[in-house]
Amino acid sequence: MLLLATPLFTACQHQDPVDVPAGWWHSFEGGEIAKLRPPPPGQNLPYPHVGRTPTQNPEMPSPEARVNLTMQLEAQRNLAQRESAAQGTLPTIPPPPPKTAPSAVNPTGTEPEEQNNLTMTSVGQPADTTPPANAAPEAPAGTAKPAPVPKTSQPQPTPPEAELPPVVAASIPPTPPGEFPQIGALPPPAPQFPGFDLPRDANLTGPLRPDVDTSTPEGTLIRFQPSTDHVIGDPSGDYQRIISQRGNQKITILGFGAAMSADAGLSTADQSREIALGLLRARAVADALMKRGVPASAIVLRAEAIGNGVRVRNGG
């Protein structure tokens, strides 16, 4: 018996307890599912050298085109940040008014707007039939009620509606087959409505933009951790290169505060706080330069609220 069971165990040694009954069931069903799987493609080929792929350089734009695209993206980012800071912080929802204490005049303690919402009664509950406090007394049963005086209703004159400009349908001549339709050189004039003034930028080709400097500041970028004056990495090599190229010039250190996104906003107090953070970052870079032999009289510190890290350059 042991000799007969040995081939069975050797045939199942490469399968786990789940694959063995699944293989039995597939062999019982027969057909394509009972056949052996084909070997994977390239099973006997040597392993490829991953470090040598790809063998061809991908098509990339020229260095000049990449620099031009980078400058455009930086200008759009700087413009969006400054426009967001000029608009200020986003508005918040005001808190609800405090509820008044219940009294004889206002037994529910709610505002007049809320009382209007409480006049509806729910299904199955009778409405409040108590007469109001200032209601007129009813007449006795023996006295006759005076007949109401009929009022002649006169139709009120309706105000005239605002006249709209007439709509003129311009007939477009049919385009012969094989030709492009004729398109006018200038756009149609903006419609004029009585009582409405057109904005001053209605006839402009593009939106008005504020006159701000959207270029990226010059100098070596020293990166800092967010909202701190701790430098990221080791900028010793950048410090040595700046000192070696200085000569007799002064070193201008421009520190920035928040690297904000386009949908954020900075109030006046927030901008003052970010300028203080920019000065702290500039001072950290100045201390590192003074430890390397740069005199304090040759260092100029500046700060702005919106930007990234610190920019260091030679010259005033």
C-alpha positions as CSV (number, residue, x, y, z in Angstrom):
1,M,0.0,0.0,0.0
2,L,2.8,2.4,0.8
3,L,4.4,1.8,-2.6
4,L,1.1,2.4,-4.3
5,A,0.4,5.7,-2.5
6,T,3.9,7.1,-3.1
7,P,3.2,8.1,-6.7
8,L,0.1,10.0,-5.6
9,F,2.0,12.1,-3.0
10,T,4.8,12.8,-5.5
11,A,2.3,14.0,-8.1
12,C,0.7,16.4,-5.6
13,Q,3.8,17.8,-4.0
14,H,3.8,21.0,-6.0
15,Q,0.1,21.8,-5.2
16,D,-1.4,23.1,-2.0
17,P,-4.5,21.7,-0.3
18,V,-6.8,24.0,-2.4
19,D,-5.3,23.1,-5.7
20,V,-5.5,19.3,-5.2
21,P,-9.3,19.0,-5.0
22,A,-9.7,21.7,-7.7
23,G,-7.5,19.6,-10.0
24,W,-9.6,16.5,-9.2
25,W,-12.8,18.3,-10.0
26,H,-11.3,19.7,-13.3
27,S,-10.2,16.2,-14.3
28,F,-13.7,14.9,-13.5
29,E,-15.3,17.6,-15.7
30,G,-12.9,17.0,-18.6
31,G,-12.5,19.2,-21.6
32,E,-10.3,22.3,-21.9
33,I,-10.3,22.9,-18.2
34,A,-8.7,19.5,-17.5
35,K,-5.8,20.1,-19.8
36,L,-2.4,21.3,-18.6
37,R,-1.7,25.0,-18.8
38,P,0.7,26.2,-21.5
39,P,4.1,27.4,-20.2
40,P,4.4,31.2,-19.8
41,P,6.1,33.0,-22.7
42,G,9.8,33.4,-22.3
43,Q,10.1,30.8,-19.6
44,N,13.5,29.6,-20.7
45,L,14.9,33.0,-21.6
46,P,17.4,34.7,-19.3
47,Y,16.2,37.5,-17.1
48,P,16.4,41.0,-18.6
49,H,18.7,43.7,-17.3
50,V,16.3,46.2,-15.8
51,G,19.0,48.9,-15.6
52,R,19.5,48.8,-19.4
53,T,15.9,49.5,-20.3
54,P,14.6,51.5,-22.1
55,T,17.3,51.4,-24.7
56,Q,16.1,54.5,-26.5
57,N,15.7,58.0,-25.1
58,P,12.1,59.3,-25.0
59,E,11.2,62.3,-27.2
60,M,11.4,65.4,-25.0
61,P,11.0,69.0,-25.9
62,S,14.0,71.2,-26.2
63,P,15.6,72.8,-23.1
64,E,14.5,76.2,-24.3
65,A,10.8,75.1,-24.6
66,R,11.0,73.5,-21.1
67,V,12.4,76.7,-19.6
68,N,9.6,78.8,-21.3
69,L,6.9,76.4,-20.0
70,T,8.4,76.6,-16.5
71,M,8.4,80.4,-16.6
72,Q,4.7,80.4,-17.7
73,L,3.6,78.1,-14.9
74,E,5.5,80.0,-12.3
75,A,3.9,83.3,-13.5
76,Q,0.5,81.8,-13.3
77,R,1.1,80.4,-9.8
78,N,2.5,83.8,-8.5
79,L,-0.5,85.7,-10.0
80,A,-3.0,83.3,-8.5
81,Q,-1.4,83.6,-5.1
82,R,-1.4,87.4,-5.1
83,E,-4.9,87.6,-6.4
84,S,-6.1,85.3,-3.6
85,A,-4.3,87.3,-1.0
86,A,-5.8,90.5,-2.3
87,Q,-9.3,89.0,-2.1
88,G,-8.9,88.2,1.6
89,T,-10.1,85.3,3.6
90,L,-13.2,83.3,2.6
91,P,-16.5,84.4,4.2
92,T,-17.9,82.3,7.0
93,I,-21.5,81.5,8.0
94,P,-22.7,83.9,10.8
95,P,-23.9,82.2,14.0
96,P,-27.7,82.0,14.5
97,P,-29.3,84.8,16.6
98,P,-29.9,83.9,20.3
99,K,-33.4,82.9,21.3
100,T,-35.4,85.2,23.5
101,A,-36.9,84.1,26.8
102,P,-40.6,83.1,26.7
103,S,-43.0,85.9,27.8
104,A,-46.8,86.7,27.6
105,V,-46.4,88.3,24.2
106,N,-44.1,85.6,22.9
107,P,-44.9,82.4,24.7
108,T,-42.7,80.2,22.4
109,G,-39.6,82.3,22.7
110,T,-39.0,82.3,19.0
111,E,-38.3,85.0,16.5
112,P,-41.1,86.4,14.3
113,E,-39.8,84.5,11.3
114,E,-39.9,81.2,13.3
115,Q,-43.5,82.0,14.5
116,N,-44.6,82.1,10.9
117,N,-43.4,78.6,10.5
118,L,-45.2,77.4,13.6
119,T,-48.7,78.3,12.3
120,M,-49.2,75.0,10.5
121,T,-50.7,72.1,12.6
122,S,-49.7,68.5,12.2
123,V,-52.1,65.8,11.0
124,G,-54.5,64.6,13.8
125,Q,-54.0,67.6,16.0
126,P,-56.6,70.3,16.3
127,A,-55.6,73.9,15.5
128,D,-55.4,76.5,18.3
129,T,-58.9,78.1,18.5
130,T,-58.1,80.6,21.3
131,P,-59.0,84.1,20.2
132,P,-56.3,86.7,20.1
133,A,-55.9,89.2,22.9
134,N,-56.8,92.2,20.8
135,A,-59.9,90.7,19.2
136,A,-63.1,92.8,19.2
137,P,-66.0,91.6,21.4
138,E,-68.9,89.8,19.8
139,A,-72.3,91.6,19.5
140,P,-75.2,90.3,21.6
141,A,-77.6,87.8,20.1
142,G,-80.7,90.1,20.2
143,T,-79.1,92.9,18.2
144,A,-79.0,92.7,14.4
145,K,-75.8,93.0,12.6
146,P,-75.5,95.9,10.2
147,A,-75.4,95.0,6.6
148,P,-72.0,95.4,5.0
149,V,-71.6,98.3,2.7
150,P,-70.8,97.0,-0.8
151,K,-67.5,98.3,-2.2
152,T,-67.1,99.0,-5.8
153,S,-63.9,97.5,-7.0
154,Q,-62.1,99.4,-9.7
155,P,-59.4,97.7,-11.8
156,Q,-56.0,98.8,-11.0
157,P,-53.8,99.8,-14.0
158,T,-51.0,97.4,-14.6
159,P,-47.5,98.8,-15.0
160,P,-46.1,98.5,-18.5
161,E,-43.5,95.7,-19.0
162,A,-39.9,96.5,-19.8
163,E,-39.4,96.6,-23.5
164,L,-36.8,94.3,-24.9
165,P,-34.9,95.0,-28.1
166,P,-36.4,93.4,-31.1
167,V,-34.9,90.1,-32.2
168,V,-33.7,90.2,-35.8
169,A,-33.1,86.8,-37.4
170,A,-30.2,87.1,-39.9
171,S,-30.5,84.8,-42.8
172,I,-27.3,82.8,-43.4
173,P,-26.7,81.9,-47.0
174,P,-26.3,78.2,-47.6
175,T,-22.8,76.9,-47.9
176,P,-22.0,75.0,-51.1
177,P,-20.7,71.5,-50.6
178,G,-17.0,71.2,-50.3
179,E,-16.5,74.8,-49.0
180,F,-16.1,76.2,-45.5
181,P,-18.8,78.5,-44.1
182,Q,-18.0,82.2,-44.0
183,I,-17.1,83.5,-40.5
184,G,-17.1,87.2,-39.7
185,A,-13.8,88.9,-38.8
186,L,-15.3,90.6,-35.7
187,P,-17.6,89.3,-33.0
188,P,-21.2,90.7,-32.9
189,P,-21.7,93.7,-30.6
190,A,-22.9,93.1,-27.1
191,P,-26.7,93.6,-26.7
192,Q,-27.9,96.8,-25.1
193,F,-30.6,96.6,-22.4
194,P,-32.3,99.7,-20.9
195,G,-31.3,100.2,-17.3
196,F,-28.2,98.0,-17.4
197,D,-24.7,99.1,-17.9
198,L,-22.2,96.9,-19.6
199,P,-18.9,96.2,-17.8
200,R,-15.8,98.0,-19.0
201,D,-14.1,94.7,-20.0
202,A,-17.0,93.5,-22.2
203,N,-15.3,94.4,-25.4
204,L,-11.8,93.3,-24.4
205,T,-10.2,90.2,-25.8
206,G,-9.1,88.9,-22.3
207,P,-9.8,89.6,-18.7
208,L,-8.2,92.4,-16.8
209,R,-5.2,91.4,-14.7
210,P,-3.6,93.4,-11.9
211,D,-0.3,95.0,-12.4
212,V,1.8,92.7,-10.2
213,D,5.2,91.1,-10.7
214,T,4.6,87.5,-11.4
215,S,8.2,86.5,-12.2
216,T,10.1,84.2,-9.9
217,P,12.7,86.0,-7.8
218,E,16.3,85.5,-8.7
219,G,18.8,83.7,-6.5
220,T,19.5,80.3,-5.1
221,L,16.5,78.6,-3.5
222,I,16.9,77.4,0.1
223,R,14.0,75.2,1.1
224,F,12.4,75.2,4.6
225,Q,10.0,73.0,6.4
226,P,6.3,74.2,6.2
227,S,5.5,77.0,8.8
228,T,9.0,76.8,10.4
229,D,12.5,78.2,10.0
230,H,14.2,74.8,9.8
231,V,16.1,74.1,6.6
232,I,15.4,71.0,4.6
233,G,18.5,69.0,3.9
234,D,22.1,70.3,4.0
235,P,22.6,73.5,1.9
236,S,26.3,73.8,2.7
237,G,27.2,73.4,-1.0
238,D,24.9,76.3,-1.9
239,Y,26.4,78.5,0.8
240,Q,30.0,77.8,-0.4
241,R,29.1,78.5,-4.0
242,I,27.4,81.8,-3.1
243,I,30.4,82.9,-1.0
244,S,32.9,82.0,-3.7
245,Q,31.0,84.1,-6.3
246,R,30.4,87.0,-4.0
247,G,33.6,89.0,-4.4
248,N,33.1,92.4,-2.9
249,Q,29.3,92.4,-3.4
250,K,26.6,92.3,-0.8
251,I,24.4,89.3,-0.3
252,T,20.7,89.8,-0.5
253,I,18.6,87.3,1.4
254,L,14.9,87.4,0.6
255,G,12.7,85.3,2.9
256,F,9.2,84.2,2.2
257,G,6.3,83.1,4.5
258,A,3.5,81.0,3.2
259,A,3.6,78.9,0.0
260,M,-0.2,79.2,-0.4
261,S,-2.5,77.7,-2.9
262,A,-4.7,79.5,-5.4
263,D,-7.9,78.9,-3.4
264,A,-6.5,80.3,-0.1
265,G,-6.6,83.9,1.2
266,L,-4.5,85.9,3.6
267,S,-5.9,88.8,5.7
268,T,-3.7,91.7,6.8
269,A,-2.9,90.0,10.1
270,D,-2.0,86.8,8.4
271,Q,0.3,88.6,6.0
272,S,2.1,90.3,8.9
273,R,2.6,86.9,10.5
274,E,4.0,85.4,7.3
275,I,6.4,88.4,6.8
276,A,7.7,87.7,10.3
277,L,8.2,84.1,9.4
278,G,10.1,85.2,6.3
279,L,12.4,87.3,8.4
280,L,13.1,84.4,10.7
281,R,14.1,82.2,7.7
282,A,16.3,84.9,6.2
283,R,18.0,85.3,9.6
284,A,18.7,81.6,9.7
285,V,20.4,81.7,6.3
286,A,22.3,84.9,7.4
287,D,23.6,83.1,10.6
288,A,24.9,80.2,8.4
289,L,26.7,82.6,6.1
290,M,28.2,84.6,9.0
291,K,29.6,81.3,10.4
292,R,31.4,80.8,7.1
293,G,33.1,84.2,7.3
294,V,30.7,86.6,5.7
295,P,30.5,89.9,7.6
296,A,27.2,91.0,8.9
297,S,27.6,94.4,7.1
298,A,27.6,92.6,3.8
299,I,24.2,90.9,4.3
300,V,20.8,92.5,3.4
301,L,17.7,90.9,4.8
302,R,14.3,91.3,3.2
303,A,11.0,89.4,3.6
304,E,7.7,89.0,1.7
305,A,4.5,87.2,2.8
306,I,3.9,85.0,-0.2
307,G,6.6,82.7,-1.7
308,N,8.6,79.6,-1.2
309,G,11.6,79.3,1.1
310,V,14.5,81.8,0.9
311,R,16.2,83.3,-2.2
312,V,19.9,84.2,-1.9
313,R,21.7,86.2,-4.5
314,N,24.8,88.4,-4.8
315,G,24.2,92.1,-5.2
316,G,22.0,94.7,-3.5
